[in-house]
Amino acid sequence: MRLGLRALRGFEADLHKLPTRKLQLVVLELLSHIADGRLQGRPLDKRVGIGDLSDCRKVYFDERPDHPRPNYRLVYRLLPTEVDAITVEAVSTGERYSLDAYIRAVNNLERS
């Protein structure tokens, strides 16, 4: 069963801040794979200095799928819960550098 897709308000701005159109398309493709059940990200947790993202998951990506250390992250969550998920909610996307994607996620979720 394919899950529905939606995005938090700040996600669209995050998507447009990615440096290339190709990276934007990679994010959209990743979300499609998550909704189809072909991809599952790794769970996040609560981190000092960032905030609680324990209800979220992360996926690493870059323009080249074979990049040895991807420079970007996609943060999403499954709603209403991971067990009973019917929707994939795109929370944030951004650089790996300085935990950018995770800081954006906390901001987009209005957690501080």
N, C-alpha and C positions, 0 to 999 in steps of 0.2 A: 504494500500500500504506500502510495506517495503521500508525503506529508505536505501540508500547506506551507507557504513561505510568507514572511513579513519582515519588516525591518524597523528598528527604532529610528526616531527622527534624526538623530545625529549620525546614523550610519551612512546616509546618502552623502553628507558632507565629507565623511571619512573616505568614502569610495572615490569621490572627485578629487581628493587631495593626493591620491596615489599618482606617482610621476608619469605613468604611461597608460594609454588606453588598453594595451595588452594586459597589464596587471589588473585593471578593472574587469576585463572579460574573464580572467582567471578566477577572480573572486566569485563572479556570477556563476561560472561553471562549477566551482566547488560547492556553492550553495545548492545547486541543482543535484549534484551527486549526494549530498547529505540528505536532501529531501527524498531522493530515490532509494536511500539505504545503501548506496554503493561506497559511502565514505563515512567514517566516524572519527571525530576529533578526540583529542586527549582531554581529560577533565582538568579544570583549573581549581584553585583553592583560594583560601584567604591568606593574603600576604601583608606583612607589616610594611607600611609605607605606600601601598597601592590601594588595597581595599578587598572586600569580599567578592570574589568571582566564583565561588564554589558551586553556583548553579549554572555555570557556563563551561563551554568546551573551546578548544583552540585547534586550528589547523595551520601548519606552516606552508608557505608557498613563495614562489618567485616566478619570474618570467619563464625561466627554463625549468621544466619539471625535474630534471636531473641535477639541479644545483646542489652542491654538497652541503651548504648551510644556508637555507632560505632566509632572505632578509625581511620577510613580511609575515604577518599573522592575521588570521581571521578569527574573531571571537563570535560565538553564537550560543544559543541555548534552545533546549527543547521544551515546549510548553503543551499542556499545563505542568507536566513533570516528565522526567526522562522515561519513566516506566509507561506512562499513558500518553505519550507524545502524539499530538496531531498537527503541530506547527513547529517549523524551524524559524526562530527569530534571529535575524542578523543583528548583532549588537555593535560590533566595531571592526575596523580593519586599519592596519597601520604598520609602521616599521618595527622591526625587532629592536633596533637601536633605542636605548633609554626606556625600554618597556612601553614604547609609544602606544601600541595597540591596546595594552591592558589599561593604561591610564585613560585612554579614550573610552574604553568599555565602562569603567567606573563613572566617568562623566556622563556618558550616554544613558546609563542606568540611573543617573541622578543619585549616586551613592558617594558619600565622602566622609 
